């Protein structure tokens, strides 16, 4: 067996194990609405990300209590969904 073939087999096994260990990421928290990655049908109520306090990307939104909230990135949506009330208290 060549060294290149052996190395690629090891890499493939490691990659497969990493994907398997990560589980299905579609099972998000049940307490919060799923995040959207397309522009919302309703205008966002904010221009600054409630998590990072940076300018928002209008294509990165989620809906919380009937209001569209925009974020700077998907990572901030995940952080928001852990404790939405912590981040919505200062939104106007």
C-alpha atoms as one frame of an Amber mdcrd trajectory, in Angstrom:
protein
   0.000   0.000   0.000   1.443   3.388  -0.924   2.055   6.058   1.693  -0.305
   8.466  -0.090  -3.107   5.892  -0.154  -2.555   5.037   3.518  -2.555   8.720
   4.476  -5.764   9.366   2.550  -7.447   6.390   4.216  -6.458   7.663   7.673
  -7.677  11.176   6.821 -10.992   9.800   5.542 -11.468   7.749   8.697 -10.713
  10.746  10.903 -13.059  12.963   8.924 -15.830  10.390   9.101 -15.358  10.006
  12.850 -15.484  13.772  13.325 -18.708  14.056  11.349 -20.247  11.116  13.187
 -19.239  12.489  16.601 -20.790  15.854  15.756 -24.249  14.355  15.395 -27.046
  15.822  13.352 -26.829  19.599  13.681 -30.408  20.028  12.492 -31.660  19.157
  15.966 -31.443  22.626  17.468 -32.816  23.742  20.789 -36.516  23.190  21.234
 -37.029  26.386  23.215 -36.269  28.757  20.400 -37.390  29.205  16.811 -35.057
  28.000  14.079 -32.791  30.550  12.470 -33.349  31.645   8.924 -30.594  32.493
   6.501 -32.647  34.361   3.939 -34.014  37.865   4.210 -37.064  37.916   6.423
 -40.486  38.854   5.104 -40.749  41.382   7.913 -38.126  44.082   8.519 -35.773
  43.421  11.416 -36.344  45.476  14.540 -32.613  46.078  15.006 -29.584  47.359
  13.114 -26.961  46.176  15.595 -26.407  42.523  16.489 -27.792  41.907  19.992
 -24.951  39.465  20.734 -21.803  41.063  19.270 -23.055  44.668  18.989 -21.767
  44.836  15.393 -23.717  45.858  12.287 -26.201  43.188  11.191 -26.364  41.196
   7.974 -30.021  41.525   6.854 -29.884  37.994   5.426 -29.119  36.474   8.857
 -32.310  36.619  10.912 -34.542  34.702  13.231 -38.014  35.331  14.564 -38.546
  35.640  18.293 -41.931  36.411  19.836 -43.254  37.460  16.432 -40.437  39.933
  15.765 -37.654  39.567  13.200 -34.237  39.976  14.758 -31.121  40.364  12.607
 -27.601  39.228  13.503 -24.098  39.737  12.155 -23.533  35.976  11.674 -25.043
  32.536  12.278 -22.827  31.989  15.336 -24.594  34.868  17.061 -27.982  33.288
  16.326 -26.825  30.115  18.074 -25.662  32.148  21.085 -28.933  34.098  21.105
 -31.012  30.920  21.082 -29.324  29.692  24.268 -30.800  32.615  26.254 -32.961
  34.911  24.085 -34.261  36.991  26.983 -30.702  37.993  27.891 -30.273  39.575
  24.460 -33.771  40.936  23.809 -34.017  43.052  26.932 -32.001  45.851  25.282
 -33.600  45.617  21.827 -35.849  48.457  20.778
